Amino acid sequence: MTYSGVVSPAPNADASCLIELRECVCGGPVRPLLIGSFLIQGHNGEQVPLSTTLYRCARCDLVTRGVDFTHPQAKSHYDLVNYTDPGNEDEWREKRRIFFDWFCGLVTRSLSRPPRVVMDYGCSYGHLLDRFADAGAETIGVEVAPAMAAHLQRAGRHKVFASVDAAELADESLDAITLIDSLYYHEGDLAAFVATLARKLRPGGVLLTRTTNRNQTYRLYALRWHLRHGRWREGAPIPRRIIGDSRFGFSQRALMPLFQRAGFKRVAAHRWEHKRKTPVERVRDAVALAAYYATAACVDVSPGLVLVMRK
């Protein structure tokens, strides 16, 4: 494996999970956009930030981190983050209670009835599945973080699997599929994965996905750094609190071709998420939403994006 020179392995860490990207999943060429840290386990089990390159495709706007997420060292990341710790379950339940209530209602309204069979990809603690189960639905969860999957399997309320393939679902067997902050962690071929989801949905079924919506923010951040330093072929360093730890960075422009090629049609796009917010967050979201409409969607920096798709 060769590296472009903008990727620097952290000390005391296995850097074999790093990859250099030249082509996007859409077939377009990619260029380094950002440099951001990614947490893995060091040789002694300690938390180590690994410097990684994030590449952007100008054709479809998809941002992809140069990490092989199927590599065992990359998978060790899931043991280090707080959203996979069973001890934090009550905190996350309260933190996302309002959002999950709204999201569950959005699924029901999109179907014009409560779903009978629903799958949540990246189900984490299972709190969204709990709401569907309370309404009488058959619930299936997919969770790639081993500790979380084991936790849910011990609880026994939902059918939980490590992958969609492991669930062995029949085609056209699901009324609804939900993906909340999980699509951008997918480890394999993204286009093939979305096509698989389409096959599992019944005709008229719905898929709802929530992702962060930071691609335009990334580009503005990188532009400021490049103008200041002039090193246009390198990725711009960015704090982890902004870049997060995902494999992909999405925008509506990046997402829609993926879903359209798989046979989905967009029903709605929501940029104002119903969730617990501080006053500062409410002002931030209101300004972002106003900018989106005032510029006819040219400025799209809303923190979150919820897309409703129908098969």
Secondary structure, DSSP 8 states (H G I E B T S, - for coil): ----SS----TTS--TTB----B-TTS-BEEEEEEEEEEEE-TTS-EEEEEEEEEEETTT--EEESB-TTSHHHHGGGGTSGGG-GGGHHHHHHHTHHHHHHHHHHHHHHHTS--SEEEEET-TTSHHHHHHHHTT-EEEEE--SHHHHHHHHHH-SSEEESSHHHHT--TT-EEEEEEES-GGG--S-HHHHHHHHHHHEEEEEEEEEEEE--HHHHHHHHHHHHHHH--TTS-EE--HHHHTT-SEE--HHHHHHHHHHTT-EEEEEE-S--S---HHHHHHHHHHHHHHHHTTTS----SEEEEEEE-
